[in-house]
Every structure is written in structure tokens, then in C-alpha cells.
Amino acid sequence: MNEFTALAQYYDRFVGADYPKIAEFIDVKIKALFPEASLVCDIGCGSGTLALSLLEKGYDMIGIDGSIDMLTEALDKRADLPNGDRALFLCQQLPEFELYGTVDVIVSTLDTLNYLTSKEDLDQLFYWFRNYLNPEGLLIFDVNTLYKYQELLDQHCEIFEDDDVFLAWRSQFDGTLCSHQLSFFSKENNCYARSDEEQLQRYYSQKDLLDLLAKYNFKLLGIFDDYSEKAPNEKSQRLTFVAKKED
Ligand SMILES: C[S@@+](CC[C@H](N)C(=O)[O-])C[C@H]1O[C@@H](n2cnc3c(N)ncnc32)[C@H](O)[C@@H]1O
């Protein structure tokens, strides 16, 4: 399991994701492709921002994540929402997960699938996706591209700074696996306390994912450049797949 411990409390500050755009993209796809959908499961929901944005758009939500620290952030945010009780957060380790029932849509965003570093685990996850989706259910997920791993993350170091924390983020890519080392320096009185964590991701090709969709009888409805309506190009950093469960 990758660590999302020290990162959890700072994740929202450093993630730099356009959640309103992601939530809008997902909402538009659901309304166009499965308008009766009401229950959505967010796999690897992290600190819950997307799940709670979809809740605000009217969906009942289940969020699953293996990091109790990320889920604690999600629960804090949920407490501020009047209809927060319509979002259920569960701490479970992928690839196996238990939903106690089926859902209309499964989403998994911001390279959560890349954190499954064996092909067998990813295969297992798709098995459970199929198992827990209602007939005609939608599957919407993204993965990082080879371009991003090779050109932007290999031998890369980046510094992020905010009022009370300084983050050094290093990464290397070996053609298959990308390791990330994160060092946080958080201000405590007149000192900085250091905490480190490591994360490991695996690159999956478009073919890997198309093979899994075919194996578990999903019909591909589209592959997009990130969460735009554009087709991917050679400099796309993230591919977003939209698929439908077939009988
Ligand atoms: C980059 S974050 C994305 C979070 C969220 N989807 C978002 O859009 O902000 C990846 C998430 O996947 C979770 N994760 C990674 N590997 C996991 C595993 N094997 N089981 C459960 N959760 C996992 C992490 O805890 C983390 O919250």
C-alpha cells in the first residue's frame, strides 16, 4: 500500500486539480449516457473533494480509500454539508472492495489506478468493477500517460511552498514503475519538522486498459484528454476513459 499519511493533511493544498471541471465532466457524461443513475462510487476517493462535489450535484455517494488519513479529511469536509449523510466513506484496500450492493456509476480519478503496481491487481479491480456495477452502469477513470512519466516525472524534482509547510517532491521512472519521494517540512514554533513518504505508481498503456475493458465486457464510449471533450494528443498528461457495462 502506498502511503498517504503525511501528504493527507496537505493534499488539498498541493494537488492542483480542477475538481469543478472533473465533477462537471462526470455529471455531463452520466446525464447523457445513464440519466437514471443515482448512486456513484468513487474508488480511491482520497480526501473526498470529488465525491462531495458529486454529492452536491445530487448523487448519493460511496467513497472508498485505503488511507485513513485521507478519509479523515473527507469526513471533516462532509461534516460541513447539510446532506453529508448521503455520502458514505469506507476504508478498504484495493483491489478487493466490498460494496454491500451495486451502484450505477464507478469513478476513479487522479491516477488512482496507477497506484496498483501489479497487472494482476488491476485485473482484479476490473473484476470487482464489473461485479458491483448495475447493468448498463458507467465506468469513468483516468490514468497517467507515458508522456507524463517520461517527460515530466522522470528525474524530476519540484518544490511546493505554503504558509507553514515546504514540500520537496522527487520522482523517477524506469519505463514501468514511477517512484515518488515526498519530504515535508512543516513549521512548528521556530523549527521545521520533517516527515517523508514514498509512493509507487505503474504506467499502464492504452492497450492494457482496453484489454481489461474487453475482458470484463465493458463497451468503450470514449477516451479523452484529461477531463476535456478533446481527443488525447501526444502531449496529453492524463487519459480519461468512459465505458459502459454490457450484458
Ligand atoms: C492521487 S490520490 C487521488 C484521490 C482522489 N481520487 C482525487 O481525485 O483527489 C490516490 C488515492 O488512492 C488511494 N490508494 C492508492 N492505492 C490504494 C490501495 N491499494 N487501496 C486503497 N486506496 C488506495 C490513496 O490512499 C489516495 O487517496
The ligand as a Gaussian input file, in Angstrom:
#p B3LYP/6-31G(d) Opt

LIG

0 1
 C       -3.683000      10.639000      -6.036000
 S       -4.874000      10.203000      -4.844000
 C       -6.391000      10.569000      -5.708000
 C       -7.506000      10.868000      -4.737000
 C       -8.828000      11.275000      -5.370000
 N       -9.299000      10.306000      -6.323000
 C       -8.763000      12.630000      -6.015000
 O       -9.197000      12.751000      -7.174000
 O       -8.321000      13.587000      -5.365000
 C       -4.855000       8.433000      -4.869000
 C       -5.684000       7.811000      -3.777000
 O       -5.693000       6.404000      -3.969000
 C       -5.585000       5.777000      -2.697000
 N       -4.975000       4.452000      -2.894000
 C       -3.812000       4.180000      -3.527000
 N       -3.572000       2.853000      -3.510000
 C       -4.614000       2.288000      -2.842000
 C       -4.949000       0.949000      -2.481000
 N       -4.174000      -0.090000      -2.823000
 N       -6.095000       0.735000      -1.798000
 C       -6.903000       1.765000      -1.460000
 N       -6.638000       3.058000      -1.767000
 C       -5.500000       3.315000      -2.440000
 C       -4.717000       6.685000      -1.857000
 O       -4.910000       6.486000      -0.481000
 C       -5.148000       8.058000      -2.358000
 O       -6.139000       8.614000      -1.550000

